Structures are given as C-alpha cells and as structure tokens.
Amino acid sequence: MTSKEMTDLIVKALDSKKGIDIEVIDVSEKTILADYFVIASGNSTTQIKALSDEVEFVLKNEAGIYPDHVEGRSGDKWMLLDYKDIVVHVFHPEERANYNLEQLWETKSSL
C-alpha cells in the first residue's frame, strides 16, 4: 500500500467518526520524518480517543498495518499515531490552535 493510499484510508476513517477539519499536509519535501501529516480535531477527549481508535482499527483490519508508536492514550487533548510514512495528529480544537501545525509546515491541502 502506498503512502497516498494509506493516507486516503486514514482520512476516510477519521471522517466516518465525524473528525473535524481533516487536513493532509505533504511534508515529504520538507522533512525525513514522514511523507504526510494527517491532522483532525475532536470536540472531547472521548471523541479524540474514538477517532484514534478508528484509524488503528481500519488500518489493522483493512491493511494489516499497525502504528509504530502511539502517544496520548491517557485522555490527553492530543493523540499522535506514528505510521512511519504518515503521522496522524488528533487534537482538541484548543490544542490544535495552539500548535498550529498547518502554519508551521505551510503547505497544506484540504480534503
């Protein structure tokens, strides 16, 4: 599965659980950390966890892919799922505004 196909699957998973303002940022030309950052928001820590769980569930069941690393499982307002080529950030709106990754990486494309 290509990074783009995996990104599309992640976006669909986030959208299926009502992720807010889903953004995909192509960072392949700016860093070796990943090809894409996928950013979404949830209105509560419960929704943030549900969004992250859905991404893990879909990638595991549809593609046999597991995250390399997960941060924020303890009810935080920001969860990070590291799939090596793709890093998924699920934020509470306040945290997202604070970190403003879209502006930090400058190149963004809405889906």
TORKEFI-164988 format. One record per residue (C-alpha): y, x, z; residue number from 1. Coordinates in nm, 4 decimals. Each point is the difference from the previous one (the first is absolute). Example, Ala and Ser with C-alpha at 12.3 -4.5 7.8 and 13.67 -1.06 7.14 Angstrom:
BEGIN
         py         px         pz   pos
    -0.4500     1.2300     0.7800     1
     0.3440     0.1370    -0.0660     2
//
This chain:
BEGIN
         py         px         pz   pos
     0.0000     0.0000     0.0000     1
     0.3400     0.1395    -0.0954     2
     0.2925     0.0195     0.2415     3
     0.1781    -0.2712    -0.1980     4
    -0.3011    -0.2353     0.0150     5
    -0.0322     0.0640     0.3715     6
     0.3718    -0.0657     0.0482     7
    -0.0327    -0.3319    -0.1853     8
    -0.2906    -0.0987     0.2279     9
     0.2058     0.0875     0.3090    10
     0.2963    -0.2051    -0.1226    11
    -0.2269    -0.3014    -0.0622    12
    -0.1488     0.0343     0.3496    13
     0.3446     0.0150     0.1610    14
     0.1227    -0.2935    -0.2062    15
    -0.3054    -0.2091     0.0947    16
     0.1021     0.0262     0.3670    17
     0.3663    -0.0790    -0.0704    18
     0.1321     0.3560     0.0168    19
     0.3773     0.0050    -0.0292    20
     0.1999     0.2111    -0.2495    21
    -0.2960     0.1950    -0.1350    22
     0.1236     0.3169    -0.1718    23
    -0.1823     0.2746    -0.1856    24
     0.1659     0.3392    -0.0184    25
    -0.1332     0.2606    -0.2415    26
     0.0410     0.3288     0.1870    27
    -0.2342     0.2066    -0.2175    28
     0.2857     0.2071    -0.1429    29
     0.1691     0.0518     0.3391    30
    -0.2785     0.0988     0.2402    31
    -0.3610     0.1095     0.0198    32
    -0.0587    -0.2436     0.2885    33
    -0.0955    -0.2912    -0.2245    34
     0.0428    -0.1614    -0.3398    35
     0.1282    -0.3300     0.1378    36
     0.1478    -0.1437     0.3168    37
    -0.0598    -0.3722     0.0425    38
     0.2420    -0.1607     0.2447    39
    -0.0125    -0.3537     0.1391    40
     0.1336    -0.1881     0.2996    41
    -0.1489    -0.2485     0.2424    42
     0.1937    -0.2222     0.2404    43
    -0.2047     0.0814     0.3095    44
    -0.2380     0.2631     0.1325    45
    -0.2798    -0.2523    -0.0602    46
     0.0923    -0.0359    -0.3671    47
     0.0421     0.3761    -0.0381    48
    -0.3542     0.0489     0.1292    49
    -0.1327    -0.2817    -0.2227    50
     0.1620     0.1565    -0.3068    51
    -0.1454     0.3419     0.0799    52
    -0.3421    -0.1469     0.0751    53
     0.0020    -0.1849    -0.3336    54
     0.0778     0.3184    -0.1926    55
    -0.2877     0.1788     0.1756    56
    -0.2362    -0.2939    -0.0556    57
     0.0772    -0.0387    -0.3706    58
    -0.0217     0.3708    -0.0812    59
    -0.3229     0.0379     0.1950    60
    -0.1701    -0.3059    -0.1515    61
     0.1297     0.0164    -0.3564    62
     0.0134     0.3751    -0.0541    63
    -0.1946     0.1669     0.2842    64
     0.3162     0.1866     0.1016    65
     0.0885     0.0749     0.3621    66
     0.3288     0.1349     0.1358    67
     0.0118     0.3688     0.0778    68
     0.2271    -0.0689     0.2970    69
     0.1562    -0.3022     0.1744    70
     0.2983    -0.0011     0.2357    71
     0.1429    -0.2819     0.2120    72
    -0.3027    -0.2092     0.0978    73
     0.1293    -0.0643     0.3517    74
     0.2337    -0.2853    -0.0916    75
     0.2783     0.2199    -0.1306    76
     0.2728    -0.1196    -0.2335    77
    -0.1112     0.2443    -0.2697    78
    -0.3507     0.0600    -0.1279    79
    -0.0898     0.2729    -0.2440    80
    -0.3178     0.0118    -0.2076    81
    -0.0566     0.3342    -0.1713    82
    -0.2238    -0.0214    -0.3060    83
     0.0937     0.3542    -0.1130    84
     0.1492    -0.0927    -0.3386    85
     0.1552    -0.3160     0.1426    86
     0.1725    -0.0434     0.3346    87
     0.0489    -0.3583     0.1182    88
     0.2832    -0.0725     0.2451    89
     0.0107    -0.3424     0.1678    90
     0.3178    -0.0467     0.2008    91
     0.1761    -0.2496     0.2208    92
     0.3290    -0.0750    -0.1845    93
     0.2110     0.1807     0.2630    94
    -0.2127     0.3140    -0.0226    95
     0.0030    -0.0124    -0.3778    96
     0.3795    -0.0198    -0.0047    97
     0.0193     0.2866     0.2491    98
    -0.2222     0.2377    -0.2000    99
     0.1133    -0.1269    -0.3437   100
    -0.2689     0.1835    -0.1951   101
     0.1121    -0.1624    -0.3240   102
     0.3359     0.1759     0.0206   103
    -0.1556     0.3216     0.1261   104
    -0.2230     0.0287    -0.3057   105
     0.2672    -0.1522    -0.2306   106
    -0.2311    -0.1037    -0.2844   107
    -0.1500    -0.3387     0.0569   108
    -0.1476    -0.2778    -0.2059   109
    -0.0458    -0.3559     0.1213   110
    -0.3188    -0.1918    -0.0682   111
//
